[in-house]
Amino acid sequence: MKIKDCRAHCASREIFSLLAHFFKQCPSLVEDCLNINRIPKGKVLIHSNMPPHTVYFLLKGKLEILDEDATEFPLCFSEAAPFEIIGDYEMFSDGKYSAATVIAGTDCVCLSLPSGIYRTWISSDAHALFLRTRMLAKQLSAQVNFERRFLYMDYETRCLHLLLAECRRHESVNGSVRLPVKREELAVRAGCSLRTVNRIIETLKNRNLITLCQGKIQLTDSQQKALLSIVNPLPSAY
C-alpha cells in the first residue's frame, strides 16, 4: 500500500504528516509490502516471550503495553497513541523475543510491515533510522524520569497516579468512569499492602475525590479534575 493512500486511515492530518515524513525515502518495493489492519478492541497484536514477526505503525486508536511477568497481575506500564511504532524495540535492543504484550485498548487502525523487510529497509535509510532512534530515546527518557519520581512518592500519591492512569484506559459513561481494577492489583502496583490501599481509598472517598459503587471505584469528570490538581498528569511513557 502506498503511503499517499493512507491519509483516510489516519486519525488526523498531523498523524498523516508524521507518517509521510517517516517514510519520506522509503523505496516503492517496501511500500508495496505495507498493509492496513483494522484491529478490534481487546485483540492481542504481540505476545510477550514470542519472536516479533510484524512491525505496526499506529494510525488511529490506542494500544496498551502490558508486562505479564512482573507481578501476579498483568501490568499496563505504557500506552501508545498515533503516530507510534510497535514491534521493533527488540531489533534495537538485540532481543530475540518480545519483552511485552501489546493489546488494542480501543478499536485501532495500523499499518503493518513484516519485521524482516522493516529491518532491511531502516538499516539502510538514515533518515528513518534517525527519526526512530529519536522517538525511542524520548520514550525511554520519559519513562525513566517518571519511574524516578514514582520511587520517591508516598503511597497515596502513587495510588492517585495509578487511578488516573486507569481512567485514561476506560471510556466515560454519563460523566463518570467505573474502574474494574482490583484493590489487590493497586496494592501490588503501588508497592504497598492491601490494608494501606483500603485506608487510602476510604480517605479519598471521605474527601469526595472518588465514589464507591458496589465496592468498585468510580470517578466523575469533576473528581478526575480534582485529582489532577493534586498530582501532575502521567507522562505518555508510563
C-alpha positions as CSV (number, residue, x, y, z in Angstrom):
1,M,0.0,0.0,0.0
2,K,1.3,3.4,-0.9
3,I,1.8,6.0,1.9
4,K,-0.2,8.6,0.0
5,D,-3.2,6.2,0.2
6,C,-3.1,6.1,4.0
7,R,-4.5,9.7,4.5
8,A,-8.0,8.5,5.1
9,H,-6.9,5.9,7.6
10,C,-5.1,8.4,9.9
11,A,-6.6,10.0,13.0
12,S,-5.7,13.5,11.8
13,R,-3.8,15.4,9.2
14,E,-0.9,15.8,11.6
15,I,-0.6,12.0,12.0
16,F,-0.5,11.6,8.3
17,S,2.2,14.2,8.0
18,L,4.3,12.3,10.6
19,L,3.8,9.1,8.7
20,A,4.7,10.6,5.4
21,H,7.8,12.2,6.9
22,F,9.0,8.9,8.4
23,F,8.5,7.1,5.0
24,K,9.9,10.0,3.0
25,Q,12.8,8.0,1.5
26,C,11.1,4.6,1.6
27,P,11.5,2.6,-1.7
28,S,8.4,1.6,-3.6
29,L,9.2,-2.1,-3.1
30,V,8.9,-1.6,0.7
31,E,5.7,0.4,0.3
32,D,4.2,-2.5,-1.7
33,C,4.6,-4.7,1.4
34,L,2.6,-2.4,3.7
35,N,-0.9,-3.4,4.7
36,I,-3.7,-1.7,6.6
37,N,-5.0,-3.6,9.6
38,R,-8.3,-2.8,11.4
39,I,-7.8,-4.1,14.9
40,P,-10.8,-4.5,17.3
41,K,-10.5,-3.6,21.0
42,G,-9.1,-6.3,23.1
43,K,-7.2,-8.1,20.3
44,V,-3.5,-9.0,21.1
45,L,-1.1,-7.8,18.4
46,I,2.1,-9.0,20.1
47,H,2.6,-11.7,22.7
48,S,5.4,-11.5,25.2
49,N,8.2,-14.0,25.1
50,M,7.4,-14.7,21.4
51,P,9.5,-13.7,18.4
52,P,8.1,-10.5,16.8
53,H,7.2,-11.0,13.2
54,T,5.4,-7.7,12.4
55,V,6.1,-4.0,12.9
56,Y,3.0,-1.9,13.4
57,F,2.5,1.8,12.7
58,L,-0.4,3.1,14.8
59,L,-2.6,5.5,12.8
60,K,-5.7,5.6,14.9
61,G,-6.8,4.4,18.3
62,K,-4.8,3.4,21.4
63,L,-2.6,0.4,22.3
64,E,-1.8,-0.9,25.7
65,I,1.6,-2.4,26.5
66,L,1.5,-5.0,29.3
67,D,4.1,-6.7,31.4
68,E,2.6,-10.1,32.3
69,D,5.6,-11.4,34.2
70,A,6.4,-8.5,36.6
71,T,3.5,-9.2,39.1
72,E,0.7,-11.6,39.6
73,F,-1.5,-9.1,37.6
74,P,-0.8,-8.0,34.0
75,L,0.7,-4.5,34.4
76,C,-0.1,-1.9,31.8
77,F,3.1,0.1,32.0
78,S,2.7,2.1,28.8
79,E,0.2,3.3,26.3
80,A,0.7,4.0,22.6
81,A,-1.1,6.7,20.6
82,P,-0.7,7.7,17.0
83,F,1.9,8.0,15.5
84,E,3.6,5.2,17.4
85,I,5.7,2.3,16.1
86,I,5.3,-1.0,17.8
87,G,7.2,-4.3,17.4
88,D,10.8,-3.0,16.6
89,Y,12.2,-2.4,20.0
90,E,13.7,-5.9,20.2
91,M,15.6,-5.2,16.9
92,F,17.2,-2.1,18.5
93,S,17.9,-3.9,21.8
94,D,19.2,-7.1,20.1
95,G,16.4,-9.2,21.7
96,K,15.0,-12.4,20.2
97,Y,11.7,-12.3,21.9
98,S,9.1,-9.6,22.6
99,A,9.5,-8.1,26.1
100,A,5.9,-7.2,26.4
101,T,2.3,-8.0,25.3
102,V,0.6,-5.4,23.1
103,I,-3.2,-5.3,23.1
104,A,-5.7,-2.9,21.4
105,G,-7.1,-0.6,24.1
106,T,-9.6,0.7,21.6
107,D,-10.6,-0.1,18.0
108,C,-7.4,0.7,16.1
109,V,-6.1,1.2,12.6
110,C,-2.5,0.2,12.0
111,L,-0.1,0.0,9.0
112,S,1.9,-3.2,9.2
113,L,5.2,-4.4,7.7
114,P,7.0,-7.7,8.1
115,S,9.8,-7.4,10.6
116,G,12.5,-8.7,8.1
117,I,11.6,-6.2,5.5
118,Y,11.4,-3.4,8.1
119,R,14.9,-4.3,9.4
120,T,16.5,-4.4,5.9
121,W,14.9,-1.1,4.9
122,I,15.5,1.0,8.1
123,S,19.1,-0.2,8.4
124,S,19.8,1.4,5.0
125,D,17.6,4.5,5.4
126,A,19.5,7.1,7.5
127,H,16.5,9.4,7.6
128,A,14.0,6.9,9.0
129,L,16.6,5.4,11.3
130,F,17.4,8.8,12.9
131,L,13.7,9.6,13.4
132,R,13.1,6.2,15.0
133,T,16.1,6.4,17.3
134,R,15.0,9.9,18.4
135,M,11.5,8.5,19.2
136,L,12.9,5.6,21.2
137,A,15.2,7.9,23.2
138,K,12.4,10.3,24.1
139,Q,10.1,7.5,25.2
140,L,12.8,5.8,27.4
141,S,13.8,9.2,28.9
142,A,10.2,10.0,29.8
143,Q,9.7,6.5,31.3
144,V,12.9,6.7,33.4
145,N,12.0,10.2,34.6
146,F,8.6,9.0,35.8
147,E,9.9,5.9,37.4
148,R,12.4,8.0,39.3
149,R,9.6,10.3,40.5
150,F,7.4,7.3,41.3
151,L,10.1,5.8,43.5
152,Y,10.0,8.8,45.9
153,M,6.2,9.3,46.0
154,D,4.2,8.4,49.1
155,Y,1.7,5.6,48.7
156,E,-1.3,7.9,48.4
157,T,0.3,9.9,45.6
158,R,1.2,6.6,43.8
159,C,-2.4,5.4,44.1
160,L,-3.7,8.7,42.7
161,H,-1.4,8.4,39.6
162,L,-2.5,4.8,39.1
163,L,-6.2,5.7,39.3
164,L,-5.7,8.5,36.8
165,A,-3.9,6.1,34.5
166,E,-6.8,3.6,34.8
167,C,-9.3,6.4,34.0
168,R,-7.4,7.0,30.7
169,R,-7.9,3.3,29.8
170,H,-11.7,3.4,30.1
171,E,-14.4,5.5,28.5
172,S,-16.5,7.9,30.5
173,V,-20.2,7.0,30.6
174,N,-22.7,9.7,31.7
175,G,-19.9,11.8,33.0
176,S,-18.1,9.1,35.1
177,V,-15.7,6.2,34.8
178,R,-16.1,3.0,36.7
179,L,-12.7,1.3,37.2
180,P,-12.6,-2.5,37.1
181,V,-9.1,-2.5,38.7
182,K,-9.0,-4.6,41.9
183,R,-7.6,-3.2,45.2
184,E,-5.1,-6.1,45.3
185,E,-3.8,-5.0,42.0
186,L,-3.5,-1.4,43.1
187,A,-1.5,-2.6,46.2
188,V,0.9,-4.6,44.0
189,R,1.4,-1.8,41.6
190,A,1.8,0.8,44.3
191,G,4.2,-1.4,46.2
192,C,2.2,-1.3,49.5
193,S,-0.1,-3.6,51.5
194,L,-3.8,-4.1,50.8
195,R,-4.5,-2.6,54.2
196,T,-2.8,0.6,53.1
197,V,-4.7,0.8,49.8
198,N,-8.0,0.2,51.7
199,R,-7.1,3.1,54.0
200,I,-6.2,5.4,51.1
201,I,-9.4,4.6,49.3
202,E,-11.5,5.3,52.4
203,T,-9.7,8.6,52.8
204,L,-10.3,9.6,49.2
205,K,-14.0,8.7,49.5
206,N,-14.4,10.8,52.6
207,R,-12.7,13.7,50.8
208,N,-15.2,13.2,47.9
209,L,-12.3,12.6,45.5
210,I,-13.7,9.2,44.5
211,T,-17.1,7.4,44.7
212,L,-17.6,3.7,45.6
213,C,-20.3,1.8,43.7
214,Q,-20.7,-1.8,44.9
215,G,-17.1,-1.7,46.1
216,K,-15.8,-0.5,42.7
217,I,-14.0,2.8,42.4
218,Q,-15.9,5.4,40.3
219,L,-14.7,8.8,39.3
220,T,-16.8,11.6,37.9
221,D,-15.3,14.1,35.5
222,S,-15.0,16.7,38.3
223,Q,-13.3,14.2,40.6
224,Q,-10.8,13.4,37.9
225,K,-10.0,17.1,37.6
226,A,-9.7,17.4,41.4
227,L,-7.1,14.5,41.4
228,L,-5.2,16.2,38.5
229,S,-5.0,19.3,40.6
230,I,-3.3,17.3,43.3
231,V,-0.8,15.4,41.2
232,N,0.9,16.0,37.9
233,P,-0.6,14.1,34.9
234,L,1.1,10.9,34.0
235,P,3.5,11.1,31.0
236,S,2.6,9.0,28.0
237,A,5.6,6.7,28.5
238,Y,4.0,5.4,31.8
